[in-house]
Each structure stands twice: as structure tokens, then as C-alpha cells.
Amino acid sequence: MIILTGIFAGIYAGAVKRRKAEFIRQYIIFLTRAETMISYSSSSISTILDNICLEGSMEEVLKVFRKGLDEGNNINSAWKNALIYARQKNLIDEQDMELLQMFSKDFGTCAAEEEKGKIVVCRSLAQQRLDEMLPETKEKVKLYRIIGTFSGALLAVMII
């Protein structure tokens, strides 16, 4: 039973790592859709961001973002609150939070072409971060499972 507990702890830690990589992947999709909507829409930036639909954890973060916009916050503060929510839900770490905050800096204050350029930069940095995370995630998932199994076995031996 103790060994199984260690294994499950390792599996959970690995799932957290996978969830972070999946969140960055969804963020890249969000940026791609935002860029497309800016290209083909004459609506305001907040209307465009309000109409982007995603699924999973990014949709939860976007709900917090939209709620902040509805409460009268500007894009920067609403996005920051959404990222704080993502951090609390263990979807991003501190390094990812800094990367994702780049999106909202001065967003909505420039012409559409400049906004698309900012999005392209944010997307390329996010893709680079995802490319770094994927091999690391695979290694860490295996490591967490091994450590969980070993610590469970060690604890079982110590109790006996």
C-alpha cells in the first residue's frame, strides 16, 4: 500500500508537469487565434479577446480574464489576474508567468499590424519555451515515477 502511494505521488507530480506543457501549447493556440481575429476583424481588441474560445485549462484562465474585463479592469491588469489564477492552479511556474505577461504589455494601444507583430513575438517565445519543456517533461515524469516507487519501497522497508 505504501509503495502504491509513492507510485501515485510520482504519477501526480508527472501529471502536473504535463499539464504545464499542455497549458503553454493552448496559449500558443490562443495567440494564433488572436492574431487571426485581429487580421480579419474590425472589432475592438477586448471584443476580439472576448470571442476567442478554447478548451481545457486555458479556457478557465480566459474566463478569469474576461471577468476582469467585465469588471472594468484594463487588459493588462485583467490578464495579470488571470495569470495569478493560473499560477494558483499550478498551470504555470514563475518563468512561464513572466513569458505570458509579455502578451498584455501595451496590448490594445497600437495599430492592428503592430499588435499582430507583438503576438508573433509572444508566440515564437512560447513555442521556444514549449520546445524546451517537452523533453524535460518526459524525463521528469519518468524520474518522478521512479522516485515515488523507490521512496514508497524504502518507507515500507523502514516500517517493517
SEZADO-437663 format. One record per residue (C-alpha): residue in three letters; z, y, x; chain. Coordinates in steps of 0.02 Angstrom, whole numbers. Layout:
// residues N
<site 'ala', <Z, Y, X>, 'A'>
...
***
This chain:
// residues 160
<site 'met', <0, 0, 0>, 'A'>
<site 'ile', <44, 118, 142>, 'A'>
<site 'ile', <-118, 79, 232>, 'A'>
<site 'leu', <-215, 116, 73>, 'A'>
<site 'thr', <-125, 282, 57>, 'A'>
<site 'gly', <-181, 326, 234>, 'A'>
<site 'ile', <-359, 275, 195>, 'A'>
<site 'phe', <-361, 381, 37>, 'A'>
<site 'ala', <-291, 529, 132>, 'A'>
<site 'gly', <-434, 510, 256>, 'A'>
<site 'ile', <-561, 496, 116>, 'A'>
<site 'tyr', <-491, 653, 34>, 'A'>
<site 'ala', <-500, 752, 197>, 'A'>
<site 'gly', <-680, 696, 219>, 'A'>
<site 'ala', <-721, 747, 40>, 'A'>
<site 'val', <-654, 922, 74>, 'A'>
<site 'lys', <-770, 936, 224>, 'A'>
<site 'arg', <-919, 876, 121>, 'A'>
<site 'arg', <-876, 998, -19>, 'A'>
<site 'lys', <-880, 1144, 103>, 'A'>
<site 'ala', <-1053, 1095, 165>, 'A'>
<site 'glu', <-1114, 1075, -14>, 'A'>
<site 'phe', <-1048, 1248, -57>, 'A'>
<site 'ile', <-1147, 1326, 85>, 'A'>
<site 'arg', <-1301, 1232, 25>, 'A'>
<site 'gln', <-1275, 1302, -150>, 'A'>
<site 'tyr', <-1251, 1476, -77>, 'A'>
<site 'ile', <-1422, 1462, 7>, 'A'>
<site 'ile', <-1498, 1415, -162>, 'A'>
<site 'phe', <-1409, 1565, -240>, 'A'>
<site 'leu', <-1484, 1682, -110>, 'A'>
<site 'thr', <-1657, 1609, -134>, 'A'>
<site 'arg', <-1647, 1634, -322>, 'A'>
<site 'ala', <-1579, 1811, -300>, 'A'>
<site 'glu', <-1724, 1855, -185>, 'A'>
<site 'thr', <-1849, 1783, -308>, 'A'>
<site 'met', <-1773, 1877, -454>, 'A'>
<site 'ile', <-1772, 2041, -357>, 'A'>
<site 'ser', <-1956, 2014, -316>, 'A'>
<site 'tyr', <-2010, 1982, -496>, 'A'>
<site 'ser', <-1888, 2085, -599>, 'A'>
<site 'ser', <-1865, 2269, -629>, 'A'>
<site 'ser', <-1687, 2244, -690>, 'A'>
<site 'ser', <-1534, 2313, -604>, 'A'>
<site 'ile', <-1455, 2214, -463>, 'A'>
<site 'ser', <-1300, 2173, -565>, 'A'>
<site 'thr', <-1409, 2110, -709>, 'A'>
<site 'ile', <-1506, 2001, -589>, 'A'>
<site 'leu', <-1349, 1930, -512>, 'A'>
<site 'asp', <-1276, 1904, -685>, 'A'>
<site 'asn', <-1425, 1796, -738>, 'A'>
<site 'ile', <-1430, 1677, -590>, 'A'>
<site 'cys', <-1375, 1504, -647>, 'A'>
<site 'leu', <-1315, 1368, -530>, 'A'>
<site 'glu', <-1208, 1215, -549>, 'A'>
<site 'gly', <-1054, 1148, -465>, 'A'>
<site 'ser', <-932, 1248, -362>, 'A'>
<site 'met', <-1050, 1395, -334>, 'A'>
<site 'glu', <-1060, 1420, -522>, 'A'>
<site 'glu', <-870, 1431, -529>, 'A'>
<site 'val', <-872, 1564, -394>, 'A'>
<site 'leu', <-1011, 1658, -485>, 'A'>
<site 'lys', <-905, 1658, -644>, 'A'>
<site 'val', <-765, 1743, -549>, 'A'>
<site 'phe', <-894, 1864, -478>, 'A'>
<site 'arg', <-966, 1904, -650>, 'A'>
<site 'lys', <-791, 1927, -720>, 'A'>
<site 'gly', <-756, 2055, -583>, 'A'>
<site 'leu', <-917, 2147, -626>, 'A'>
<site 'asp', <-870, 2145, -811>, 'A'>
<site 'glu', <-700, 2220, -767>, 'A'>
<site 'gly', <-789, 2368, -686>, 'A'>
<site 'asn', <-774, 2319, -504>, 'A'>
<site 'asn', <-917, 2361, -389>, 'A'>
<site 'ile', <-1022, 2220, -317>, 'A'>
<site 'asn', <-929, 2219, -151>, 'A'>
<site 'ser', <-753, 2202, -225>, 'A'>
<site 'ala', <-808, 2078, -359>, 'A'>
<site 'trp', <-891, 1970, -226>, 'A'>
<site 'lys', <-738, 1982, -114>, 'A'>
<site 'asn', <-627, 1922, -258>, 'A'>
<site 'ala', <-747, 1778, -289>, 'A'>
<site 'leu', <-737, 1729, -106>, 'A'>
<site 'ile', <-548, 1735, -111>, 'A'>
<site 'tyr', <-557, 1616, -258>, 'A'>
<site 'ala', <-673, 1502, -158>, 'A'>
<site 'arg', <-552, 1507, -11>, 'A'>
<site 'gln', <-407, 1460, -125>, 'A'>
<site 'lys', <-508, 1314, -194>, 'A'>
<site 'asn', <-540, 1256, -15>, 'A'>
<site 'leu', <-728, 1279, -33>, 'A'>
<site 'ile', <-744, 1389, 121>, 'A'>
<site 'asp', <-646, 1423, 278>, 'A'>
<site 'glu', <-617, 1589, 365>, 'A'>
<site 'gln', <-779, 1582, 465>, 'A'>
<site 'asp', <-879, 1548, 307>, 'A'>
<site 'met', <-790, 1688, 215>, 'A'>
<site 'glu', <-848, 1814, 346>, 'A'>
<site 'leu', <-1026, 1747, 333>, 'A'>
<site 'leu', <-1028, 1757, 143>, 'A'>
<site 'gln', <-954, 1932, 141>, 'A'>
<site 'met', <-1110, 1995, 229>, 'A'>
<site 'phe', <-1205, 1971, 67>, 'A'>
<site 'ser', <-1113, 2105, -30>, 'A'>
<site 'lys', <-1102, 2241, 103>, 'A'>
<site 'asp', <-1204, 2388, 37>, 'A'>
<site 'phe', <-1290, 2270, -86>, 'A'>
<site 'gly', <-1371, 2359, -231>, 'A'>
<site 'thr', <-1386, 2526, -140>, 'A'>
<site 'cys', <-1560, 2507, -65>, 'A'>
<site 'ala', <-1738, 2480, -124>, 'A'>
<site 'ala', <-1791, 2306, -178>, 'A'>
<site 'glu', <-1883, 2268, -16>, 'A'>
<site 'glu', <-1730, 2312, 89>, 'A'>
<site 'glu', <-1620, 2206, -24>, 'A'>
<site 'lys', <-1737, 2059, -3>, 'A'>
<site 'gly', <-1732, 2084, 186>, 'A'>
<site 'lys', <-1541, 2079, 184>, 'A'>
<site 'ile', <-1547, 1920, 80>, 'A'>
<site 'val', <-1668, 1839, 202>, 'A'>
<site 'val', <-1549, 1877, 346>, 'A'>
<site 'cys', <-1399, 1810, 249>, 'A'>
<site 'arg', <-1496, 1653, 201>, 'A'>
<site 'ser', <-1551, 1618, 380>, 'A'>
<site 'leu', <-1372, 1638, 443>, 'A'>
<site 'ala', <-1308, 1524, 305>, 'A'>
<site 'gln', <-1442, 1395, 347>, 'A'>
<site 'gln', <-1391, 1403, 528>, 'A'>
<site 'arg', <-1208, 1376, 478>, 'A'>
<site 'leu', <-1258, 1229, 367>, 'A'>
<site 'asp', <-1357, 1152, 509>, 'A'>
<site 'glu', <-1201, 1164, 618>, 'A'>
<site 'met', <-1089, 1092, 482>, 'A'>
<site 'leu', <-1188, 936, 437>, 'A'>
<site 'pro', <-1169, 837, 599>, 'A'>
<site 'glu', <-990, 897, 615>, 'A'>
<site 'thr', <-953, 842, 437>, 'A'>
<site 'lys', <-1022, 667, 466>, 'A'>
<site 'glu', <-917, 647, 623>, 'A'>
<site 'lys', <-759, 716, 543>, 'A'>
<site 'val', <-774, 606, 388>, 'A'>
<site 'lys', <-778, 451, 498>, 'A'>
<site 'leu', <-636, 518, 604>, 'A'>
<site 'tyr', <-527, 558, 452>, 'A'>
<site 'arg', <-552, 382, 383>, 'A'>
<site 'ile', <-507, 302, 549>, 'A'>
<site 'ile', <-354, 414, 572>, 'A'>
<site 'gly', <-299, 379, 393>, 'A'>
<site 'thr', <-315, 192, 417>, 'A'>
<site 'phe', <-228, 196, 586>, 'A'>
<site 'ser', <-85, 308, 527>, 'A'>
<site 'gly', <-60, 200, 371>, 'A'>
<site 'ala', <-54, 43, 478>, 'A'>
<site 'leu', <63, 124, 603>, 'A'>
<site 'leu', <179, 182, 466>, 'A'>
<site 'ala', <178, 8, 388>, 'A'>
<site 'val', <224, -70, 555>, 'A'>
<site 'met', <363, 58, 581>, 'A'>
<site 'ile', <438, 22, 410>, 'A'>
<site 'ile', <433, -166, 439>, 'A'>
***
